[in-house]
Amino acid sequence: MATTTKVFEYNRGSLDGDDPLHGELMELNMGPQHPATHGVLRLRVMLDGETIARIEPEVGYLHRGKEKTCESLGWRKFFVHTDRLDYVQPLMNNVGYALALEKLAGLEVPERGNIIRVLLMELSRIGSHLIYLGTTAIDLGAVTMFFFTFKERESLYTMLDAYTGHRMNNTYVRIGGVYADVEDEVGREIGKWLDHFLSAVDEFEAMLSGNRIWFDRNRDIGIITKEMALAWSLNGPNLRASGFDFDLRKKTPYSGYERYEFDVAVGTRGDCYDRYLVRIEEMRQSARICQQALALLRETKGGEFLADDRRFVLPPKDKVKSSMEELIHQFKIVTDMALPEGEAYHGIESSKGELGFYVVSDGTSHPVRCHIRAPGLMNVQAIPVLMKDRLFSDTVSIIGSLDFVMGEVDR
């Protein structure tokens, strides 16, 4: 007697609930107030048991309208708001915005100003990667690593405080250069810390790279191919971990990066583990660049760190107090600094990918348009394709490895 077997085909994306073996899918909200989403990100997760059938990221819970704020405040007053985009690397945001304005104005930054900017950007990159490493590690249970990385970040805060007077949201970059020179004592402290930091990175690797739990929670999880990364506009460590050698500091050098010797870290598999290895190596290379920048600062001691162009740059305070002309220049810049008519875009290699500012000027003190190309937004939009058919526990590894800050996503 012949028998037939009825096969029930299950459509993971279906919400009909007519499969007698599975029943209805379960919808789960992860966030927006959740420690492992690394910000106010809401994930609508559709689960088949512990497997993700569909996941949808929802942004906008931190929306502050920074682009429109720039258009209403004007060129100069928006500098402090760039700090609040990716708030773990504020000085890097400052430089990206300043470069776009300088490109529009045709303004050249003095050599020493560029050296200080590079130093600040690479210190910011290290600080941002320390945030990634510490928070992702604690999400996966490596609590000790969190304290190790934040110990080093606290040292960074101390040095930035000594230079800028602020631990966070420093706003020390100006159009035309930087606000002040690096004092010798601050430079020596940074140099001492860099020598120690390289051994600290070795310690990070000793604790994590060979750790079975860390390896299993990251290896072959959230794989991004080259083609997928390019299709989703991913770059930075997320692109390089997929084996694509692209770094704006090498491809289109800015702020004098062509003077520095450093290697670009490139992965092979494009999984969470490769993204971890790329960022570990990037911290070493950033320390290497910082050491070269400190050497250049010693060679150029006494040089100008801010352009001398009274159309866009505030005059020194001592001159303002003794010269009516300089006082008038300061008043004009503070109240109504206009940039030439035109448009400009400049992108930099931030810790999370290409951070770019596109500005349009009609020749007045306020931009017609300011658009920010935020790498974090590109990283968030890759979540649905990376997490489909993965276990729910993998969301923590993937979110951490993509590395985004909602301040620039909800800009």
Contacts in CASP RR format, 6 or more apart in sequence:
PFRMAT RR
TARGET T0000
AUTHOR 0000-0000-0000
METHOD contacts of the structure
MODEL  1
MATTTKVFEYNRGSLDGDDPLHGELMELNMGPQHPATHGVLRLRVMLDGE
TIARIEPEVGYLHRGKEKTCESLGWRKFFVHTDRLDYVQPLMNNVGYALA
LEKLAGLEVPERGNIIRVLLMELSRIGSHLIYLGTTAIDLGAVTMFFFTF
KERESLYTMLDAYTGHRMNNTYVRIGGVYADVEDEVGREIGKWLDHFLSA
VDEFEAMLSGNRIWFDRNRDIGIITKEMALAWSLNGPNLRASGFDFDLRK
KTPYSGYERYEFDVAVGTRGDCYDRYLVRIEEMRQSARICQQALALLRET
KGGEFLADDRRFVLPPKDKVKSSMEELIHQFKIVTDMALPEGEAYHGIES
SKGELGFYVVSDGTSHPVRCHIRAPGLMNVQAIPVLMKDRLFSDTVSIIG
SLDFVMGEVDR
8 19 0 8 1.000
8 20 0 8 1.000
8 21 0 8 1.000
10 19 0 8 1.000
10 21 0 8 1.000
10 22 0 8 1.000
10 48 0 8 1.000
12 48 0 8 1.000
12 51 0 8 1.000
12 53 0 8 1.000
12 54 0 8 1.000
12 389 0 8 1.000
13 25 0 8 1.000
13 46 0 8 1.000
13 53 0 8 1.000
13 54 0 8 1.000
14 25 0 8 1.000
15 24 0 8 1.000
15 25 0 8 1.000
15 46 0 8 1.000
17 23 0 8 1.000
17 24 0 8 1.000
17 25 0 8 1.000
22 48 0 8 1.000
25 46 0 8 1.000
25 47 0 8 1.000
25 48 0 8 1.000
25 53 0 8 1.000
26 46 0 8 1.000
26 47 0 8 1.000
26 49 0 8 1.000
27 44 0 8 1.000
27 45 0 8 1.000
27 46 0 8 1.000
27 47 0 8 1.000
28 44 0 8 1.000
28 45 0 8 1.000
28 46 0 8 1.000
28 47 0 8 1.000
28 392 0 8 1.000
29 42 0 8 1.000
29 43 0 8 1.000
29 44 0 8 1.000
29 45 0 8 1.000
30 36 0 8 1.000
30 37 0 8 1.000
30 42 0 8 1.000
30 43 0 8 1.000
30 45 0 8 1.000
30 395 0 8 1.000
31 37 0 8 1.000
31 40 0 8 1.000
31 41 0 8 1.000
31 42 0 8 1.000
31 43 0 8 1.000
32 39 0 8 1.000
32 40 0 8 1.000
32 41 0 8 1.000
32 42 0 8 1.000
32 58 0 8 1.000
32 61 0 8 1.000
33 40 0 8 1.000
34 41 0 8 1.000
35 139 0 8 1.000
36 139 0 8 1.000
36 395 0 8 1.000
36 396 0 8 1.000
36 399 0 8 1.000
36 400 0 8 1.000
37 43 0 8 1.000
37 399 0 8 1.000
38 135 0 8 1.000
38 399 0 8 1.000
38 400 0 8 1.000
38 403 0 8 1.000
38 404 0 8 1.000
38 405 0 8 1.000
38 406 0 8 1.000
39 62 0 8 1.000
39 405 0 8 1.000
39 406 0 8 1.000
40 60 0 8 1.000
40 61 0 8 1.000
40 62 0 8 1.000
40 406 0 8 1.000
40 410 0 8 1.000
41 57 0 8 1.000
41 58 0 8 1.000
41 59 0 8 1.000
41 61 0 8 1.000
41 380 0 8 1.000
41 399 0 8 1.000
41 406 0 8 1.000
41 409 0 8 1.000
42 57 0 8 1.000
42 58 0 8 1.000
42 59 0 8 1.000
42 61 0 8 1.000
43 55 0 8 1.000
43 56 0 8 1.000
43 57 0 8 1.000
43 58 0 8 1.000
43 383 0 8 1.000
43 395 0 8 1.000
44 55 0 8 1.000
44 56 0 8 1.000
44 57 0 8 1.000
44 58 0 8 1.000
45 52 0 8 1.000
45 54 0 8 1.000
45 55 0 8 1.000
45 392 0 8 1.000
45 395 0 8 1.000
46 52 0 8 1.000
46 53 0 8 1.000
46 54 0 8 1.000
46 55 0 8 1.000
47 53 0 8 1.000
47 392 0 8 1.000
50 391 0 8 1.000
50 392 0 8 1.000
50 393 0 8 1.000
51 389 0 8 1.000
51 390 0 8 1.000
51 391 0 8 1.000
51 392 0 8 1.000
52 387 0 8 1.000
52 388 0 8 1.000
52 389 0 8 1.000
52 390 0 8 1.000
52 391 0 8 1.000
52 392 0 8 1.000
52 394 0 8 1.000
52 395 0 8 1.000
53 388 0 8 1.000
53 389 0 8 1.000
54 384 0 8 1.000
54 388 0 8 1.000
55 383 0 8 1.000
55 384 0 8 1.000
55 387 0 8 1.000
55 388 0 8 1.000
55 395 0 8 1.000
56 384 0 8 1.000
57 380 0 8 1.000
57 381 0 8 1.000
57 383 0 8 1.000
57 384 0 8 1.000
59 377 0 8 1.000
59 380 0 8 1.000
59 406 0 8 1.000
59 409 0 8 1.000
59 410 0 8 1.000
60 409 0 8 1.000
60 410 0 8 1.000
61 406 0 8 1.000
61 410 0 8 1.000
62 406 0 8 1.000
62 407 0 8 1.000
62 409 0 8 1.000
62 410 0 8 1.000
63 410 0 8 1.000
63 411 0 8 1.000
64 84 0 8 1.000
64 407 0 8 1.000
64 410 0 8 1.000
64 411 0 8 1.000
65 411 0 8 1.000
66 81 0 8 1.000
66 84 0 8 1.000
66 85 0 8 1.000
66 372 0 8 1.000
66 411 0 8 1.000
67 370 0 8 1.000
67 371 0 8 1.000
67 372 0 8 1.000
67 411 0 8 1.000
69 78 0 8 1.000
69 81 0 8 1.000
70 78 0 8 1.000
70 81 0 8 1.000
70 367 0 8 1.000
70 370 0 8 1.000
71 366 0 8 1.000
71 367 0 8 1.000
71 368 0 8 1.000
71 369 0 8 1.000
71 370 0 8 1.000
72 366 0 8 1.000
73 81 0 8 1.000
73 366 0 8 1.000
74 365 0 8 1.000
74 366 0 8 1.000
74 367 0 8 1.000
75 101 0 8 1.000
75 175 0 8 1.000
75 337 0 8 1.000
75 338 0 8 1.000
75 339 0 8 1.000
75 365 0 8 1.000
75 366 0 8 1.000
75 367 0 8 1.000
76 175 0 8 1.000
76 333 0 8 1.000
76 334 0 8 1.000
76 337 0 8 1.000
76 365 0 8 1.000
78 97 0 8 1.000
78 370 0 8 1.000
79 94 0 8 1.000
79 97 0 8 1.000
79 98 0 8 1.000
79 171 0 8 1.000
79 173 0 8 1.000
79 174 0 8 1.000
80 169 0 8 1.000
80 171 0 8 1.000
82 90 0 8 1.000
82 93 0 8 1.000
82 94 0 8 1.000
82 96 0 8 1.000
82 97 0 8 1.000
83 90 0 8 1.000
83 93 0 8 1.000
83 94 0 8 1.000
83 168 0 8 1.000
83 169 0 8 1.000
83 170 0 8 1.000
83 171 0 8 1.000
84 90 0 8 1.000
84 169 0 8 1.000
84 407 0 8 1.000
85 93 0 8 1.000
85 372 0 8 1.000
85 374 0 8 1.000
85 405 0 8 1.000
85 407 0 8 1.000
85 408 0 8 1.000
85 411 0 8 1.000
86 92 0 8 1.000
86 93 0 8 1.000
86 128 0 8 1.000
86 350 0 8 1.000
86 351 0 8 1.000
86 352 0 8 1.000
86 355 0 8 1.000
86 374 0 8 1.000
86 376 0 8 1.000
86 405 0 8 1.000
86 407 0 8 1.000
86 408 0 8 1.000
87 168 0 8 1.000
87 169 0 8 1.000
87 405 0 8 1.000
87 407 0 8 1.000
88 127 0 8 1.000
88 128 0 8 1.000
88 131 0 8 1.000
88 351 0 8 1.000
88 405 0 8 1.000
89 124 0 8 1.000
89 125 0 8 1.000
89 127 0 8 1.000
89 128 0 8 1.000
89 350 0 8 1.000
89 351 0 8 1.000
90 124 0 8 1.000
90 168 0 8 1.000
90 169 0 8 1.000
90 170 0 8 1.000
90 171 0 8 1.000
91 120 0 8 1.000
91 121 0 8 1.000
91 123 0 8 1.000
91 124 0 8 1.000
91 160 0 8 1.000
91 170 0 8 1.000
91 172 0 8 1.000
91 173 0 8 1.000
92 120 0 8 1.000
92 121 0 8 1.000
92 124 0 8 1.000
92 125 0 8 1.000
92 128 0 8 1.000
92 348 0 8 1.000
92 350 0 8 1.000
92 351 0 8 1.000
92 355 0 8 1.000
93 350 0 8 1.000
93 355 0 8 1.000
93 408 0 8 1.000
94 170 0 8 1.000
94 171 0 8 1.000
94 172 0 8 1.000
94 173 0 8 1.000
95 117 0 8 1.000
95 120 0 8 1.000
95 121 0 8 1.000
95 173 0 8 1.000
95 255 0 8 1.000
95 348 0 8 1.000
96 346 0 8 1.000
96 347 0 8 1.000
96 348 0 8 1.000
96 355 0 8 1.000
96 356 0 8 1.000
96 357 0 8 1.000
97 357 0 8 1.000
98 173 0 8 1.000
98 174 0 8 1.000
98 175 0 8 1.000
98 176 0 8 1.000
98 177 0 8 1.000
99 254 0 8 1.000
99 255 0 8 1.000
99 346 0 8 1.000
99 347 0 8 1.000
99 348 0 8 1.000
99 357 0 8 1.000
100 344 0 8 1.000
100 345 0 8 1.000
100 346 0 8 1.000
100 347 0 8 1.000
100 356 0 8 1.000
100 357 0 8 1.000
100 358 0 8 1.000
100 359 0 8 1.000
101 107 0 8 1.000
101 175 0 8 1.000
101 312 0 8 1.000
101 339 0 8 1.000
101 344 0 8 1.000
101 359 0 8 1.000
102 108 0 8 1.000
102 109 0 8 1.000
102 175 0 8 1.000
102 176 0 8 1.000
103 344 0 8 1.000
103 345 0 8 1.000
103 346 0 8 1.000
104 339 0 8 1.000
104 340 0 8 1.000
104 342 0 8 1.000
104 343 0 8 1.000
104 344 0 8 1.000
104 359 0 8 1.000
104 361 0 8 1.000
105 175 0 8 1.000
105 311 0 8 1.000
105 312 0 8 1.000
105 339 0 8 1.000
105 340 0 8 1.000
106 340 0 8 1.000
107 175 0 8 1.000
107 176 0 8 1.000
107 307 0 8 1.000
107 309 0 8 1.000
107 312 0 8 1.000
108 176 0 8 1.000
108 307 0 8 1.000
109 117 0 8 1.000
109 176 0 8 1.000
109 177 0 8 1.000
109 255 0 8 1.000
109 307 0 8 1.000
110 176 0 8 1.000
110 177 0 8 1.000
110 303 0 8 1.000
110 304 0 8 1.000
110 305 0 8 1.000
110 306 0 8 1.000
110 307 0 8 1.000
111 300 0 8 1.000
111 303 0 8 1.000
112 181 0 8 1.000
112 297 0 8 1.000
112 300 0 8 1.000
112 302 0 8 1.000
112 303 0 8 1.000
112 304 0 8 1.000
112 305 0 8 1.000
113 176 0 8 1.000
113 177 0 8 1.000
113 178 0 8 1.000
113 304 0 8 1.000
113 305 0 8 1.000
113 306 0 8 1.000
114 177 0 8 1.000
114 255 0 8 1.000
114 256 0 8 1.000
115 293 0 8 1.000
115 296 0 8 1.000
115 297 0 8 1.000
115 300 0 8 1.000
116 177 0 8 1.000
116 178 0 8 1.000
116 181 0 8 1.000
116 182 0 8 1.000
116 293 0 8 1.000
116 297 0 8 1.000
116 305 0 8 1.000
117 173 0 8 1.000
117 177 0 8 1.000
117 178 0 8 1.000
117 255 0 8 1.000
118 255 0 8 1.000
118 256 0 8 1.000
118 257 0 8 1.000
118 260 0 8 1.000
118 289 0 8 1.000
118 293 0 8 1.000
119 182 0 8 1.000
119 190 0 8 1.000
119 290 0 8 1.000
119 293 0 8 1.000
119 294 0 8 1.000
119 297 0 8 1.000
120 172 0 8 1.000
120 173 0 8 1.000
120 178 0 8 1.000
121 255 0 8 1.000
121 348 0 8 1.000
122 286 0 8 1.000
122 287 0 8 1.000
122 289 0 8 1.000
122 290 0 8 1.000
122 293 0 8 1.000
123 156 0 8 1.000
123 159 0 8 1.000
123 160 0 8 1.000
123 190 0 8 1.000
123 286 0 8 1.000
123 290 0 8 1.000
124 351 0 8 1.000
125 282 0 8 1.000
125 283 0 8 1.000
125 286 0 8 1.000
125 350 0 8 1.000
125 351 0 8 1.000
126 156 0 8 1.000
126 197 0 8 1.000
126 283 0 8 1.000
126 286 0 8 1.000
126 287 0 8 1.000
126 290 0 8 1.000
127 152 0 8 1.000
127 153 0 8 1.000
127 156 0 8 1.000
127 351 0 8 1.000
128 350 0 8 1.000
128 351 0 8 1.000
128 352 0 8 1.000
128 403 0 8 1.000
129 279 0 8 1.000
129 280 0 8 1.000
129 282 0 8 1.000
129 283 0 8 1.000
129 286 0 8 1.000
129 351 0 8 1.000
130 149 0 8 1.000
130 150 0 8 1.000
130 152 0 8 1.000
130 153 0 8 1.000
130 156 0 8 1.000
130 283 0 8 1.000
131 149 0 8 1.000
131 153 0 8 1.000
132 279 0 8 1.000
132 351 0 8 1.000
132 400 0 8 1.000
132 403 0 8 1.000
133 145 0 8 1.000
133 149 0 8 1.000
133 204 0 8 1.000
133 276 0 8 1.000
133 279 0 8 1.000
133 280 0 8 1.000
134 142 0 8 1.000
134 145 0 8 1.000
134 146 0 8 1.000
134 148 0 8 1.000
134 149 0 8 1.000
134 150 0 8 1.000
135 146 0 8 1.000
135 400 0 8 1.000
136 276 0 8 1.000
136 397 0 8 1.000
136 400 0 8 1.000
136 401 0 8 1.000
137 143 0 8 1.000
137 145 0 8 1.000
137 146 0 8 1.000
137 149 0 8 1.000
137 208 0 8 1.000
137 214 0 8 1.000
138 145 0 8 1.000
138 146 0 8 1.000
139 396 0 8 1.000
139 397 0 8 1.000
139 400 0 8 1.000
140 213 0 8 1.000
140 214 0 8 1.000
140 217 0 8 1.000
140 218 0 8 1.000
140 396 0 8 1.000
140 397 0 8 1.000
141 213 0 8 1.000
142 207 0 8 1.000
142 208 0 8 1.000
142 211 0 8 1.000
142 213 0 8 1.000
142 214 0 8 1.000
144 207 0 8 1.000
145 204 0 8 1.000
145 207 0 8 1.000
145 208 0 8 1.000
148 200 0 8 1.000
148 203 0 8 1.000
148 204 0 8 1.000
148 207 0 8 1.000
149 204 0 8 1.000
152 197 0 8 1.000
152 200 0 8 1.000
155 193 0 8 1.000
156 193 0 8 1.000
157 167 0 8 1.000
157 168 0 8 1.000
159 186 0 8 1.000
159 189 0 8 1.000
159 190 0 8 1.000
159 193 0 8 1.000
160 166 0 8 1.000
160 167 0 8 1.000
160 170 0 8 1.000
161 167 0 8 1.000
162 185 0 8 1.000
162 186 0 8 1.000
162 189 0 8 1.000
163 172 0 8 1.000
163 180 0 8 1.000
163 182 0 8 1.000
163 183 0 8 1.000
163 186 0 8 1.000
164 170 0 8 1.000
164 171 0 8 1.000
164 172 0 8 1.000
164 179 0 8 1.000
166 172 0 8 1.000
172 178 0 8 1.000
172 179 0 8 1.000
172 180 0 8 1.000
173 179 0 8 1.000
174 306 0 8 1.000
174 313 0 8 1.000
174 314 0 8 1.000
175 312 0 8 1.000
175 313 0 8 1.000
176 306 0 8 1.000
176 307 0 8 1.000
176 309 0 8 1.000
176 312 0 8 1.000
176 313 0 8 1.000
177 305 0 8 1.000
177 306 0 8 1.000
177 307 0 8 1.000
178 305 0 8 1.000
178 306 0 8 1.000
179 306 0 8 1.000
180 305 0 8 1.000
181 302 0 8 1.000
181 305 0 8 1.000
182 297 0 8 1.000
187 294 0 8 1.000
187 297 0 8 1.000
190 290 0 8 1.000
190 294 0 8 1.000
191 290 0 8 1.000
191 291 0 8 1.000
191 294 0 8 1.000
194 287 0 8 1.000
194 290 0 8 1.000
194 291 0 8 1.000
194 294 0 8 1.000
197 283 0 8 1.000
197 287 0 8 1.000
198 284 0 8 1.000
198 287 0 8 1.000
201 280 0 8 1.000
201 283 0 8 1.000
201 284 0 8 1.000
201 287 0 8 1.000
204 280 0 8 1.000
205 280 0 8 1.000
208 214 0 8 1.000
208 276 0 8 1.000
209 215 0 8 1.000
209 277 0 8 1.000
209 280 0 8 1.000
215 273 0 8 1.000
217 272 0 8 1.000
217 393 0 8 1.000
217 394 0 8 1.000
217 397 0 8 1.000
218 271 0 8 1.000
218 272 0 8 1.000
218 273 0 8 1.000
218 276 0 8 1.000
218 397 0 8 1.000
218 401 0 8 1.000
219 271 0 8 1.000
219 272 0 8 1.000
219 273 0 8 1.000
220 269 0 8 1.000
220 271 0 8 1.000
220 273 0 8 1.000
221 271 0 8 1.000
221 272 0 8 1.000
221 273 0 8 1.000
221 390 0 8 1.000
221 394 0 8 1.000
221 397 0 8 1.000
221 398 0 8 1.000
221 401 0 8 1.000
222 270 0 8 1.000
222 271 0 8 1.000
222 272 0 8 1.000
222 386 0 8 1.000
222 387 0 8 1.000
222 390 0 8 1.000
222 394 0 8 1.000
222 397 0 8 1.000
222 398 0 8 1.000
222 401 0 8 1.000
223 269 0 8 1.000
223 270 0 8 1.000
223 271 0 8 1.000
223 386 0 8 1.000
224 234 0 8 1.000
224 238 0 8 1.000
224 241 0 8 1.000
224 242 0 8 1.000
224 270 0 8 1.000
224 271 0 8 1.000
224 382 0 8 1.000
224 386 0 8 1.000
225 242 0 8 1.000
225 270 0 8 1.000
226 239 0 8 1.000
226 242 0 8 1.000
226 243 0 8 1.000
226 244 0 8 1.000
228 234 0 8 1.000
228 242 0 8 1.000
228 382 0 8 1.000
228 385 0 8 1.000
229 235 0 8 1.000
229 238 0 8 1.000
229 239 0 8 1.000
229 242 0 8 1.000
229 244 0 8 1.000
230 239 0 8 1.000
230 244 0 8 1.000
232 378 0 8 1.000
232 381 0 8 1.000
232 382 0 8 1.000
232 385 0 8 1.000
233 378 0 8 1.000
234 378 0 8 1.000
234 379 0 8 1.000
234 382 0 8 1.000
235 246 0 8 1.000
235 353 0 8 1.000
235 354 0 8 1.000
235 375 0 8 1.000
235 378 0 8 1.000
236 246 0 8 1.000
236 247 0 8 1.000
236 349 0 8 1.000
236 352 0 8 1.000
236 353 0 8 1.000
236 354 0 8 1.000
236 375 0 8 1.000
237 265 0 8 1.000
237 275 0 8 1.000
237 278 0 8 1.000
237 279 0 8 1.000
237 282 0 8 1.000
237 351 0 8 1.000
237 352 0 8 1.000
237 353 0 8 1.000
237 403 0 8 1.000
238 275 0 8 1.000
238 352 0 8 1.000
238 353 0 8 1.000
238 379 0 8 1.000
238 382 0 8 1.000
238 401 0 8 1.000
238 402 0 8 1.000
238 403 0 8 1.000
239 246 0 8 1.000
239 353 0 8 1.000
240 246 0 8 1.000
240 247 0 8 1.000
240 264 0 8 1.000
240 265 0 8 1.000
240 266 0 8 1.000
240 267 0 8 1.000
240 278 0 8 1.000
241 266 0 8 1.000
241 267 0 8 1.000
241 269 0 8 1.000
241 270 0 8 1.000
241 271 0 8 1.000
241 274 0 8 1.000
241 275 0 8 1.000
241 277 0 8 1.000
241 278 0 8 1.000
242 267 0 8 1.000
242 269 0 8 1.000
242 270 0 8 1.000
242 274 0 8 1.000
243 266 0 8 1.000
243 267 0 8 1.000
243 268 0 8 1.000
243 270 0 8 1.000
244 266 0 8 1.000
245 264 0 8 1.000
245 266 0 8 1.000
247 264 0 8 1.000
247 349 0 8 1.000
248 254 0 8 1.000
248 347 0 8 1.000
248 348 0 8 1.000
248 349 0 8 1.000
248 354 0 8 1.000
249 257 0 8 1.000
249 262 0 8 1.000
249 349 0 8 1.000
250 257 0 8 1.000
250 264 0 8 1.000
254 346 0 8 1.000
254 347 0 8 1.000
254 348 0 8 1.000
259 292 0 8 1.000
259 296 0 8 1.000
260 289 0 8 1.000
260 292 0 8 1.000
260 293 0 8 1.000
261 288 0 8 1.000
261 292 0 8 1.000
262 285 0 8 1.000
262 286 0 8 1.000
262 288 0 8 1.000
262 289 0 8 1.000
263 281 0 8 1.000
263 285 0 8 1.000
264 285 0 8 1.000
265 277 0 8 1.000
265 278 0 8 1.000
265 279 0 8 1.000
265 281 0 8 1.000
265 282 0 8 1.000
265 285 0 8 1.000
266 278 0 8 1.000
267 274 0 8 1.000
267 277 0 8 1.000
267 278 0 8 1.000
268 274 0 8 1.000
272 397 0 8 1.000
272 398 0 8 1.000
272 400 0 8 1.000
272 401 0 8 1.000
275 401 0 8 1.000
275 402 0 8 1.000
275 403 0 8 1.000
276 401 0 8 1.000
279 403 0 8 1.000
282 351 0 8 1.000
306 313 0 8 1.000
307 313 0 8 1.000
310 326 0 8 1.000
310 329 0 8 1.000
310 333 0 8 1.000
311 333 0 8 1.000
311 337 0 8 1.000
312 333 0 8 1.000
312 337 0 8 1.000
312 339 0 8 1.000
313 333 0 8 1.000
314 329 0 8 1.000
314 330 0 8 1.000
314 333 0 8 1.000
314 334 0 8 1.000
315 323 0 8 1.000
315 326 0 8 1.000
315 329 0 8 1.000
315 330 0 8 1.000
316 326 0 8 1.000
319 326 0 8 1.000
320 326 0 8 1.000
320 327 0 8 1.000
320 330 0 8 1.000
336 365 0 8 1.000
337 365 0 8 1.000
338 361 0 8 1.000
338 363 0 8 1.000
338 364 0 8 1.000
338 365 0 8 1.000
339 361 0 8 1.000
339 363 0 8 1.000
339 365 0 8 1.000
339 367 0 8 1.000
340 361 0 8 1.000
340 363 0 8 1.000
341 361 0 8 1.000
341 362 0 8 1.000
341 363 0 8 1.000
342 360 0 8 1.000
342 361 0 8 1.000
342 362 0 8 1.000
342 363 0 8 1.000
343 358 0 8 1.000
343 359 0 8 1.000
343 360 0 8 1.000
343 361 0 8 1.000
344 358 0 8 1.000
344 359 0 8 1.000
345 356 0 8 1.000
345 357 0 8 1.000
345 358 0 8 1.000
345 359 0 8 1.000
346 356 0 8 1.000
346 357 0 8 1.000
347 354 0 8 1.000
347 355 0 8 1.000
347 356 0 8 1.000
347 357 0 8 1.000
347 373 0 8 1.000
348 354 0 8 1.000
348 355 0 8 1.000
348 356 0 8 1.000
350 375 0 8 1.000
351 403 0 8 1.000
352 375 0 8 1.000
352 376 0 8 1.000
352 379 0 8 1.000
352 403 0 8 1.000
352 404 0 8 1.000
352 405 0 8 1.000
353 375 0 8 1.000
353 376 0 8 1.000
353 378 0 8 1.000
354 373 0 8 1.000
354 375 0 8 1.000
355 372 0 8 1.000
355 373 0 8 1.000
355 374 0 8 1.000
355 375 0 8 1.000
355 408 0 8 1.000
356 372 0 8 1.000
356 373 0 8 1.000
357 370 0 8 1.000
357 371 0 8 1.000
357 372 0 8 1.000
357 373 0 8 1.000
358 369 0 8 1.000
358 370 0 8 1.000
358 371 0 8 1.000
358 372 0 8 1.000
358 373 0 8 1.000
359 367 0 8 1.000
359 369 0 8 1.000
359 370 0 8 1.000
359 371 0 8 1.000
360 367 0 8 1.000
360 368 0 8 1.000
360 369 0 8 1.000
360 370 0 8 1.000
361 367 0 8 1.000
361 368 0 8 1.000
362 368 0 8 1.000
372 408 0 8 1.000
372 411 0 8 1.000
374 408 0 8 1.000
374 409 0 8 1.000
374 411 0 8 1.000
375 404 0 8 1.000
375 408 0 8 1.000
376 403 0 8 1.000
376 404 0 8 1.000
376 405 0 8 1.000
376 408 0 8 1.000
376 409 0 8 1.000
377 404 0 8 1.000
377 408 0 8 1.000
377 409 0 8 1.000
379 402 0 8 1.000
379 403 0 8 1.000
379 404 0 8 1.000
380 402 0 8 1.000
380 404 0 8 1.000
380 409 0 8 1.000
382 402 0 8 1.000
383 398 0 8 1.000
383 399 0 8 1.000
383 402 0 8 1.000
386 398 0 8 1.000
386 402 0 8 1.000
387 394 0 8 1.000
387 395 0 8 1.000
387 398 0 8 1.000
390 398 0 8 1.000
END
